[in-house]
Amino acid sequence: LAVQQAVGNIARILTLAGIDTSLGECAAMDSVVWGKLIINAGINPLSALFRVKNGVLAENAMCRELLAKTVMEAAEVADSKGIKLPFSNPIEMALKVAKNT
């Protein structure tokens, strides 16, 4: 709720400054934010712990397994909160991002 209020305040300020601003549905914003959080939760801690570039996480079997477990745990939290993610397969998306970054 605090994030939604902050975004609303920013939109009002932009509108007052002459920049026509409209907000999408909050549920859509939640989906995107949670999607990014889940991908980051799978990639960032592991690349830091193992001191490797993100792409290595997709290439190494042990790293892939840890990434998959981390991503699925985060996705289960989103699901328990009723958040619909912007992608159907969180593990596949996290591996794709890891390969490309």
ZIWOFEN-V40851 format. One record per run of one state. SS is the DSSP state (H for helix, E for strand, C for the rest). FROM is the first residue (numbers start at 1). LEN is the number of residues. Records with the same first field share a line. If there is no record, write none. Layout:
SS->FROM-LEN + FROM-LEN
This chain:
C->1-1 + 17-9 + 51-3 + 60-1 + 81-9 + 101-1
H->2-15 + 26-25 + 54-6 + 61-20 + 90-11
